[in-house]
Amino acid sequence: MKNIYFTLLVISTLIACTPAVKNNSNANFSSDTEVIQNIAENTVINEPLLDQEILENMSIQDIISLLIEKKTIISIVDHSLTDKGFHPEIGYFEFISHNNINWYRDTSGFRFFPYLYIVDDENIRVEVFYYFIGGGRVQSSAKVTSGKYYIYITKNDLIARYFRRNNRIENYISVKTFETIKYQPETLSFKVLSDTDVYAFGSMQGQRTNRIIRGTDVEINDIYYINLNDDLPTSVQINTGNITGWININNVNFVDTGTNTVPPVNGILLHNTVNEILLNFGPRSVDGKITGDTIPIRSLPANNSERLFQLGNNTVVHILEVSANREIINGIEAAWYKVSFLVPNEEKTDDRDVNGWVFGAFLEINETGYHF
């Protein structure tokens, strides 16, 4: 009997204690859930914030190193293109070093020349010069479209991409596209139109690195704008294999000015075209007509140089040479043209063949044939 009473006592005690144990278990479970939830919240939110703080104290070069290691892809998009019926992505890239990127685009027919610049410890700039060939294969006698993207990326953009919070960059400028002049088959090769210095930078100020002679075949791998709102660049980066650097765009037959939308006033748009004709067929292979009375012919391609002659309206001249640069005089932009013309001899013997420079605003160039 004693054992039975003892057993019943134990059972009673267990029954009496069971609710308390259950309540304590619920309390502990609730408390543990809150702890686990807090840990989870700290893992999801606080720890990345800690990582972000670390990244914010890192240099932009170190962040690029992380993106190289992760092989991170960064897209460049323009959502306004969607409204026009185009895909919003203009391209995407990955870092391969602190100086270089690989640039991609799903559409074929493009050739890209990407450049990476670390501006300071908060900003980088990606520049992408491109040709749109159209079918992936360069055809002789065809023309291609050229243009450039200037893409601005901040350190915060790179940090966000590291955490995969944002895959897209929208801060970019696309310059106006233009057509190149005729190029050689299978290569994007152009000709230098006159002897000229080669500079280290696109601004063509400062260090001169070399000199290149007329008729040299060059590739053009980049373009430079003084103002990104300009229709055309001011200089181009050339590459011959031995010489690399920047020259004035007027020293190479690169831009097809005949397709420009600016009205063809007084031969301005024929600047490169005339250069090309003279290069291939020699001086006097193209004619011009003086437009206006008493137009000055000067000793040098400068408005303040000596006045040699004055020619009247519709005087036909042979073009010998074109100035490397265009000039703006009285609001009109044009090149200077060295011309040859006959001056009647007062003694009624042979007329004199003389030459001098005339500003292009006073010259109509034959657009349909070499001679009037």
Secondary structure, 3 states (H helix, E strand, C coil): CHHHHHHHHHHHHHHHHHHHHHHHHHHHHHHHHHHHHHHHHHHHHHHHHHHHHHHHCCCHHHHHHHHHHHCCCEEEECCHHHHCCCCCEEEEEEECCCCCEEEECCCCCEEEEEEEEECCCCEEEEEEEEEECCCCCCCCCCCCEEEEEEEEEEHHHHHHHHCCCCCEECCEEECCCEEECCCCCCCCEEEECCCEEEECCCCCCCCEEEEECCCCEEEEEEEECCCCCCCCCCEEEEECCCCEEEEEHHHECCECHHHCCCCCCCCHHHHHHHHHHHHHHCCCCCEEEECCCCEEEECCCCCCCCEEEEECCCCEEEEEEEEEEEEEECCEEEEEEEEEEEECCCCCCCCEEEEEEEEHHHEEECCCCCCC
